[in-house]
Amino acid sequence: MKAGVLFSGGKDSALAALMLARDYSVVLNTCVFDPDRDIPAVRAAAAALSLPFERRVLGRDLLEKAVDLLLSCGYPNDAIDMVHRAAVETLAREYAVVGDGTRREDRVPRLERSEVQHLEMTTGCSYVRPLLGYGKSEIERLADRLLVVRYGEAGSIENGDYEEEIRRATRVRGIDPAPFFPPRHLQSLVVGRKDT
């Protein structure tokens, strides 16, 4: 059975994909807003995991809604949750199993239990989050054992995270996005897989 896994190219979604690949035929899916946006570093991360890759376009309308929400709230959480929900729903239309790399401590992105139940009832898919029971230190240990990972501040590392396109669209409106996002937020990009 195929499982569509949301894949940013980072360690969390990579670990989730590897866990799910034990039981499913995993396809890595990276969602972008701009149909012209290419993400070669994320494609390379998928190749390093030896898993098939799909790029999905969520569309510029959703991007504009995300920026509107960011500006009205003053922080990114609701906007990123909205985009994540749309991405999960997009995959649920195609896959019987949809997964992502959300962890126990993640506040964003995160679907609440009622949202998950609604999604599963209305689409018939199973939504799985294999890292939900894992804390940060255990995820770091697993990533160090299984993956070669590069780290960098948001915006300095090319991955498939929604945040970069939201920041760029905010700049296009003539607004500095920096005050809306946490400073020095580290992100990851998988650049290889270790032989274990």
Helices and strands as residue ranges (DSSP letters): E 2-6, H 11-20, E 25-32, H 40-49, E 53-57, H 60-73, H 77-92, E 97-99, H 113-123, E 126-128, H 136-146, E 147-153, H 162-172, G 178-180, E 186-193
